[in-house]
Amino acid sequence: MQDVVLVIPMCEGPIRKAFETAGVTTQVVGSTHLNDIARVEPDNGFDGALVDATSLAFNDAMGLCRQLRQREQTISPIILVLDRYQLDELTFREDLFDDFVVAPVDASELAARLHHRLRRAGHEGATSLVEQGGLMLNLETYQATIAGRVMDLTYMEYELLKFLATNPQRVFSRETLLNRVWGYEYYGGARTVDVHVRRLRAKLGEEHAYLIQTVRSVGYKFGANNSRTIED
């Protein structure tokens, strides 16, 4: 069965054709109202969404992404199309989308990114194992190993490590990590993230602590480049 992706509101001929070549069916909606989206939604939901912030007011596009995240029937992945001058506006909003492309859009690149994100989201039999820089996570058994050594992790330590490892090289603020890992209803302070990162680095061991990298004044990212400095 083909993936069905919600597109708001852009879907030019070349882009639609590129999606079709990638085996993706598009459902274009010219409205940002959830009721209008629900009217055309398949029974088993959309497999992803493409939101064109170049055709909407930027705050409206971000508001729509937030609503899609918070729906009872969540839509993921969400890919954002935006203009270069809007890049600075993405800070602290990383939790609202999974990927973005900068206009003018190359149809083939956009289709390839969407195809990749759909696979990672599990729409094409994604593997239950995640391997990054000597770290292996079994998403079915909740087991984590580093260089073959089993790690003794709490539930939230595992969830944080899994989130970072499945989004390598992406920088997340502490607030975003609280939202995405602990959940929207969690009221703990950002210090909670720092404490869990410190514990994870200790359990990864000195040789692999670099996998969780601090990005000064922003937050954290997962990366396999050990040339970066690790800061507390």
C-alpha positions in Angstrom: 0.0 0.0 0.0 1.3 3.5 -0.9 2.1 6.0 1.7 -0.3 8.9 1.8 1.2 12.3 2.7 -0.7 15.5 3.6 0.6 18.5 1.7 -0.3 22.1 2.8 -0.6 24.0 0.5 2.1 23.4 -2.1 2.2 20.6 -4.6 3.4 21.8 -8.0 3.5 19.3 -11.0 7.2 18.3 -10.8 7.0 17.8 -7.0 3.8 15.7 -7.3 5.5 13.6 -10.0 8.6 13.1 -7.9 6.5 11.9 -5.0 4.6 9.5 -7.3 7.9 8.1 -8.5 8.9 7.5 -4.9 5.7 5.6 -4.3 4.0 8.4 -2.3 0.4 9.6 -2.8 -0.2 13.2 -2.0 -3.3 14.8 -0.6 -3.2 18.5 -1.1 -5.2 20.7 1.3 -5.3 24.5 0.8 -6.5 25.2 4.4 -4.7 25.0 7.8 -7.9 24.2 9.7 -7.9 20.7 11.3 -11.5 20.1 10.3 -10.6 20.5 6.6 -7.7 18.2 7.0 -9.8 15.6 8.8 -12.3 15.5 5.9 -9.8 14.2 3.4 -7.8 12.0 5.8 -7.6 8.3 5.0 -9.2 5.9 7.6 -5.7 4.8 8.8 -4.4 8.4 8.9 -1.7 10.2 7.0 1.8 8.8 6.9 3.4 12.2 6.9 3.0 15.9 6.2 4.7 18.5 4.1 4.0 22.1 5.3 5.0 24.9 2.9 5.9 27.9 5.1 6.8 29.9 2.0 3.1 30.0 1.1 1.8 30.7 4.6 2.5 33.3 7.3 5.4 31.8 9.2 3.6 31.7 12.6 0.6 30.1 10.9 2.9 27.4 9.5 4.4 26.8 13.0 1.0 26.8 14.6 -0.2 24.2 12.1 2.9 22.0 12.8 2.2 22.2 16.5 -1.5 21.2 16.0 -0.4 18.2 13.8 2.0 17.1 16.6 -0.7 17.4 19.3 -3.6 15.7 17.4 -4.9 12.4 18.9 -3.9 10.8 15.6 -0.4 12.2 15.3 1.1 12.8 11.9 4.8 12.0 11.5 7.2 12.8 9.9 6.5 16.5 9.3 8.8 18.2 6.7 8.9 22.0 6.5 9.6 24.0 3.4 10.9 27.5 4.1 12.8 30.5 2.8 16.4 31.0 3.7 15.6 34.2 5.7 13.3 32.1 7.9 16.1 29.8 9.2 16.8 31.9 12.3 13.1 31.6 13.3 13.5 27.8 13.8 15.5 28.1 17.0 13.7 26.4 19.9 11.0 25.2 17.5 12.8 21.9 16.5 10.1 19.9 18.3 7.5 21.0 15.7 9.0 19.2 12.7 11.3 16.4 11.7 13.2 17.9 8.7 13.2 21.0 6.5 14.3 22.0 3.1 15.1 25.6 1.9 13.3 27.0 -1.2 13.7 26.9 -4.1 12.9 23.2 -3.7 14.5 20.5 -5.8 11.7 18.0 -6.4 14.0 15.0 -6.4 15.8 16.0 -3.2 12.5 16.6 -1.4 11.1 13.3 -2.5 14.3 11.5 -1.4 14.1 13.2 2.0 10.5 12.3 2.5 11.1 8.7 1.4 14.0 8.5 3.9 11.9 9.9 6.7 9.0 7.6 6.0 11.4 4.6 6.3 12.8 5.9 9.6 9.3 6.5 10.9 8.5 2.8 10.3 6.4 3.0 7.2 8.7 0.6 5.3 9.7 -2.0 7.8 12.4 0.0 9.6 14.8 -2.1 11.6 14.4 -2.4 15.4 18.2 -1.9 15.8 19.9 1.5 15.9 23.7 1.5 15.6 25.8 4.7 16.0 29.4 5.0 16.9 29.7 1.8 18.8 26.3 2.2 20.4 23.6 -0.3 19.7 20.0 0.2 20.8 17.4 -2.6 20.5 14.1 -0.7 20.2 12.0 -3.9 20.9 13.9 -5.1 24.0 15.0 -1.7 25.3 18.5 -2.9 25.6 21.5 -0.7 25.0 25.1 -1.7 24.5 28.2 0.3 24.0 31.2 -1.5 22.3 29.5 -4.8 23.3 29.0 -3.8 26.9 25.4 -3.8 28.3 24.4 -0.4 29.7 22.3 -0.3 32.9 19.9 2.5 32.0 16.7 3.9 33.6 13.7 4.2 31.4 14.1 8.0 30.8 17.9 7.6 30.3 17.1 5.1 27.5 14.4 7.3 26.0 16.7 10.3 25.9 19.6 8.3 24.4 17.2 6.7 21.8 15.8 10.1 20.8 19.3 11.6 20.3 20.7 8.6 18.6 17.8 8.4 16.1 18.3 12.0 15.2 22.1 12.2 14.8 23.8 15.6 14.2 20.6 17.5 15.0 20.9 20.0 17.7 18.1 20.1 20.3 17.5 22.7 23.0 16.9 21.5 26.6 13.3 22.7 26.3 12.8 20.7 23.1 14.2 17.6 24.7 11.8 18.1 27.7 8.9 18.3 25.3 9.9 15.4 23.0 11.3 12.9 25.6 9.5 13.7 28.8 6.3 14.9 27.1 4.2 18.1 27.0 2.8 17.6 30.4 6.2 17.4 32.1 6.9 20.4 34.3 10.4 19.7 35.4 13.1 22.3 34.7 15.7 22.2 32.0 18.2 21.1 34.6 16.6 17.6 34.4 18.0 17.2 30.9 21.5 18.2 32.1 21.4 15.6 34.9 20.3 12.8 32.5 23.0 13.8 30.0 25.7 13.7 32.7 24.5 10.2 33.8 24.4 8.9 30.2 28.0 10.1 29.5 29.2 8.4 32.7 27.5 5.2 31.6 28.8 5.5 28.1 32.3 5.7 29.6 35.1 8.1 28.9 35.9 6.6 25.5 32.4 7.1 24.2 31.1 10.1 26.2 31.7 12.3 23.1 28.7 10.7 21.5 26.5 13.2 23.3 27.9 16.6 22.5 27.1 20.0 24.1 26.4 22.9 21.7 27.2 26.0 23.7 24.2 28.2 24.5 21.8 25.9 22.6 21.6 22.3 23.9 22.8 18.9 22.9 23.3 16.7 19.8 24.3 13.1 19.1 27.4 12.8 16.9 30.1 10.2 16.1 32.8 12.9 15.7 35.0 12.7 18.8 37.0 15.8 17.8 34.3 17.9 19.5 34.8 19.1 23.1 32.5 17.7 25.7 31.3 20.4 28.2 29.2 20.1 31.3 
